[in-house]
């Protein structure tokens, strides 16, 4: 493939489980791994093509292209195209430094981009049926949860944004109804996944592998020691970058907050700016 995507350890396990699924084996029972099931289902088309390296490359390329297209449309509409180009350039540079291919975090970029676009539509007043759109936002969060539980940070930020009612205090009740609709959408997707696992007869194996094992894995060692170790690994340059990023976010948010206009994009800029700050 044009960009090397030799599977690393995690990616190789996902492809192995996907191959087993295509052969009729059951996840968690016949083949073991401790990730939620969606990553294996996403990898089945790549394996089915007969060349996992090329299949994975095509899958990831299409997935990321859709995410970039959604993000560019959102940023261009709300913030203008100069800001959109700079934002996308920064995003892609960061992605190129961390990209490994075929990881849940990378597949989550598409549902994250979709959720951001829908939040922007609601903020701009373009969504006629806000309850349905909010449910779709929650459903995308459910898909992220089925990729990897730690990927729901963006949706938690959306929940904080809506629950606070800080964007439009007069419409706090409406924001709370959006929050409940999003929760229903997320529960529906997760419930569907659990039902499929139950029908396949692997729900106990799933619980043991994904929930019990990961809780034990995450609890290993002293939490404070691990936290301090993580702080040290970020390093002085990393903390300086985070501090500068936080200051830039605050300055940008102050700029859009102090200059409200009747343009619907003004409300969207406020919502997305504050959402970005919460997520950071």
C-alpha positions as CSV (number, residue, x, y, z in Angstrom):
1,X,0.0,0.0,0.0
2,X,1.1,3.6,-0.6
3,X,1.4,4.2,3.2
4,X,3.0,1.3,5.1
5,X,0.4,-0.4,7.3
6,X,2.2,-3.5,8.6
7,X,-0.1,-4.6,11.4
8,X,1.2,-3.9,14.8
9,X,0.4,-6.2,17.7
10,X,-3.1,-4.8,18.4
11,X,-4.1,-4.5,14.7
12,X,-2.9,-8.1,14.1
13,X,-5.1,-9.4,16.9
14,X,-8.1,-7.5,15.4
15,X,-7.5,-9.0,12.0
16,X,-7.0,-12.5,13.4
17,X,-10.4,-12.3,15.3
18,X,-12.1,-10.9,12.1
19,X,-10.7,-13.8,10.2
20,X,-12.0,-16.2,12.8
21,X,-15.4,-14.6,12.6
22,X,-15.5,-15.2,8.9
23,X,-14.7,-18.8,9.5
24,X,-17.7,-19.1,11.8
25,X,-15.9,-18.9,15.2
26,X,-17.4,-17.0,18.1
27,X,-15.6,-14.0,19.6
28,X,-14.4,-14.1,23.2
29,X,-15.3,-17.9,23.4
30,X,-13.3,-19.4,20.5
31,X,-10.8,-16.6,20.0
32,X,-9.9,-14.3,22.9
33,X,-9.3,-10.5,23.0
34,X,-10.5,-7.8,25.4
35,X,-11.8,-5.1,23.1
36,X,-15.5,-4.5,22.4
37,X,-16.8,-6.2,19.3
38,X,-17.1,-3.4,16.8
39,X,-13.4,-3.3,15.8
40,X,-13.6,-6.9,14.7
41,X,-16.7,-6.3,12.6
42,X,-15.1,-3.4,10.9
43,X,-12.1,-5.5,10.0
44,X,-14.1,-8.3,8.4
45,X,-14.4,-6.5,5.0
46,X,-10.6,-6.0,5.0
47,X,-10.0,-9.7,5.6
48,X,-12.7,-10.7,3.2
49,X,-10.9,-9.0,0.4
50,X,-8.2,-11.7,0.6
51,X,-5.3,-9.3,1.2
52,X,-5.6,-7.9,4.8
53,X,-2.8,-5.3,4.2
54,X,-4.6,-3.8,1.2
55,X,-8.0,-4.3,2.7
56,X,-7.1,-2.5,5.9
57,X,-5.5,0.3,3.9
58,X,-8.6,0.8,1.8
59,X,-10.9,0.6,4.8
60,X,-8.9,3.1,6.8
61,X,-8.4,5.5,3.9
62,X,-12.1,5.7,3.2
63,X,-13.0,6.0,6.9
64,X,-10.5,8.9,7.4
65,X,-11.5,10.6,4.1
66,X,-15.1,10.7,5.3
67,X,-14.1,12.1,8.7
68,X,-11.9,14.8,7.0
69,X,-14.8,15.7,4.6
70,X,-17.3,16.1,7.5
71,X,-14.9,18.1,9.6
72,X,-13.9,20.4,6.7
73,X,-17.6,21.1,5.9
74,X,-18.3,21.9,9.5
75,X,-15.4,24.1,10.1
76,X,-15.8,25.9,6.8
77,X,-19.4,26.6,7.5
78,X,-19.1,27.8,11.1
79,X,-15.6,29.4,11.3
80,X,-14.9,30.2,7.6
81,X,-12.6,28.5,5.2
82,X,-9.2,30.1,6.3
83,X,-9.8,28.8,9.8
84,X,-11.0,25.4,8.5
85,X,-7.8,24.9,6.4
86,X,-5.5,25.7,9.3
87,X,-7.5,23.5,11.7
88,X,-7.6,20.6,9.3
89,X,-3.8,21.0,8.6
90,X,-3.0,20.9,12.3
91,X,-5.3,17.9,12.8
92,X,-3.7,16.0,9.9
93,X,-0.2,16.8,11.0
94,X,-1.0,15.4,14.5
95,X,-2.6,12.4,13.0
96,X,0.4,11.7,10.8
97,X,2.6,11.7,13.9
98,X,0.4,9.2,15.8
99,X,-1.1,7.2,13.0
100,X,-0.6,3.4,13.2
101,X,-3.7,2.2,11.2
102,X,-6.6,-0.1,12.2
103,X,-6.9,1.1,15.8
104,X,-10.2,1.9,17.6
105,X,-9.1,5.5,18.3
106,X,-8.6,6.1,14.5
107,X,-11.9,4.5,13.6
108,X,-13.6,6.7,16.2
109,X,-12.7,9.8,14.2
110,X,-15.6,9.3,11.9
111,X,-18.4,9.1,14.6
112,X,-16.7,11.9,16.5
113,X,-16.7,14.1,13.3
114,X,-20.4,13.2,12.7
115,X,-21.3,14.0,16.3
116,X,-19.6,17.4,16.1
117,X,-21.4,18.2,12.8
118,X,-24.8,17.4,14.3
119,X,-24.0,19.5,17.4
120,X,-23.2,22.3,15.1
121,X,-26.5,21.9,13.2
122,X,-28.5,22.1,16.4
123,X,-26.6,25.2,17.5
124,X,-27.2,26.9,14.2
125,X,-30.9,26.1,14.3
126,X,-30.7,24.0,11.1
127,X,-32.1,20.9,12.8
128,X,-35.9,20.8,12.6
129,X,-36.2,17.7,14.7
130,X,-33.7,18.3,17.4
131,X,-34.8,15.2,19.4
132,X,-34.0,12.9,16.4
133,X,-30.7,14.6,15.7
134,X,-29.8,14.4,19.4
135,X,-30.6,10.6,19.3
136,X,-28.3,10.2,16.4
137,X,-25.5,12.0,18.3
138,X,-26.1,9.5,21.1
139,X,-26.1,6.6,18.7
140,X,-22.7,7.7,17.4
141,X,-21.5,7.7,21.0
142,X,-22.8,4.2,21.4
143,X,-20.8,3.1,18.4
144,X,-17.7,4.7,19.9
145,X,-18.4,2.9,23.2
146,X,-18.5,-0.4,21.2
147,X,-15.2,0.5,19.7
148,X,-13.5,1.2,23.0
149,X,-15.0,2.5,26.3
150,X,-12.4,5.3,26.7
151,X,-13.5,6.9,23.5
152,X,-16.7,8.6,24.9
153,X,-14.9,11.7,26.1
154,X,-16.4,13.9,23.4
155,X,-19.9,12.8,24.2
156,X,-19.3,13.5,27.9
157,X,-18.2,17.0,26.9
158,X,-21.5,17.4,24.9
159,X,-23.4,16.2,27.9
160,X,-21.7,18.8,30.1
161,X,-22.3,21.5,27.5
162,X,-26.0,20.8,27.3
163,X,-26.6,20.1,31.0
164,X,-25.0,23.5,31.9
165,X,-27.3,25.4,29.6
166,X,-24.5,28.0,29.3
167,X,-24.9,28.6,25.5
168,X,-28.6,29.6,25.6
169,X,-29.8,29.8,29.2
170,X,-33.4,30.5,28.1
171,X,-33.4,27.2,26.3
172,X,-32.0,25.0,29.1
173,X,-35.1,22.8,29.2
174,X,-34.7,22.1,25.5
175,X,-31.1,21.3,26.0
176,X,-32.0,18.8,28.7
177,X,-34.5,17.1,26.4
178,X,-31.7,16.9,23.8
179,X,-29.5,15.2,26.5
180,X,-32.1,12.6,27.3
181,X,-32.7,11.9,23.6
182,X,-29.0,11.4,23.1
183,X,-28.9,9.1,26.0
184,X,-31.7,7.1,24.6
185,X,-29.9,6.8,21.2
186,X,-26.7,5.6,22.8
187,X,-28.5,3.1,25.0
188,X,-30.4,1.8,21.9
189,X,-27.1,1.1,20.1
190,X,-25.4,-0.5,23.1
191,X,-28.5,-2.5,23.8
192,X,-28.6,-3.8,20.3
193,X,-24.9,-4.9,20.6
194,X,-25.6,-6.7,23.9
195,X,-28.6,-8.4,22.4
196,X,-26.6,-9.7,19.5
197,X,-23.9,-11.1,21.9
198,X,-26.6,-12.7,24.0
199,X,-28.2,-14.3,20.9
200,X,-24.8,-15.6,19.9
201,X,-24.4,-17.2,23.3
202,X,-21.2,-15.3,24.2
203,X,-22.5,-12.6,26.5
204,X,-20.8,-14.2,29.6
205,X,-17.5,-14.5,27.7
206,X,-17.8,-10.9,26.6
207,X,-18.4,-9.8,30.2
208,X,-15.5,-11.7,31.5
209,X,-13.1,-10.6,28.7
210,X,-14.1,-6.9,28.2
211,X,-15.5,-5.8,31.5
212,X,-13.9,-7.9,34.3
213,X,-10.5,-8.3,32.6
214,X,-10.2,-4.6,31.7
215,X,-11.2,-3.4,35.2
216,X,-8.5,-5.7,36.6
217,X,-6.1,-4.5,34.0
218,X,-6.8,-0.8,34.7
219,X,-6.5,-1.3,38.5
220,X,-3.1,-2.8,38.3
221,X,-0.6,-1.0,40.6
222,X,-1.0,2.1,42.7
223,X,-3.2,4.7,41.0
224,X,-1.3,7.7,42.3
225,X,2.0,6.3,41.3
226,X,0.7,5.6,37.8
227,X,-0.8,9.1,37.6
228,X,2.5,10.7,38.6
229,X,4.3,8.5,36.1
230,X,2.0,9.6,33.4
231,X,2.6,13.3,34.3
232,X,6.3,12.7,34.1
233,X,6.1,11.1,30.7
234,X,4.3,14.1,29.2
235,X,7.4,16.1,30.0
236,X,7.9,19.8,30.3
237,X,7.5,20.4,26.5
238,X,4.2,18.5,26.5
239,X,2.8,20.4,29.4
240,X,3.9,23.7,27.8
241,X,2.1,22.7,24.6
242,X,-1.1,21.8,26.6
243,X,-0.9,25.1,28.5
244,X,-0.4,27.1,25.3
245,X,-3.2,25.2,23.6
246,X,-5.5,25.9,26.6
247,X,-4.7,29.6,26.5
248,X,-5.4,29.8,22.7
249,X,-8.7,28.0,23.2
250,X,-9.7,30.5,26.0
251,X,-8.7,33.5,23.8
252,X,-10.7,32.1,20.9
253,X,-13.7,31.4,23.0
254,X,-13.5,34.9,24.5
255,X,-13.4,36.4,21.0
256,X,-16.5,34.6,19.8
257,X,-18.3,35.2,23.1
258,X,-17.8,38.9,23.2
259,X,-18.9,39.5,19.7
260,X,-22.3,37.9,19.3
261,X,-24.2,38.6,16.1
262,X,-27.6,37.6,14.7
263,X,-25.8,35.2,12.4
264,X,-26.8,31.6,13.3
265,X,-23.1,30.7,13.0
266,X,-22.3,32.9,16.0
267,X,-24.2,30.5,18.3
268,X,-22.5,27.5,16.6
269,X,-19.1,29.1,17.1
270,X,-19.9,29.5,20.8
271,X,-21.1,26.0,21.2
272,X,-18.2,24.3,19.3
273,X,-15.6,26.6,21.0
274,X,-16.8,25.8,24.5
275,X,-17.2,22.1,23.5
276,X,-13.6,22.0,22.3
277,X,-12.4,23.7,25.6
278,X,-14.3,21.1,27.7
279,X,-13.0,18.2,25.6
280,X,-9.4,19.6,25.9
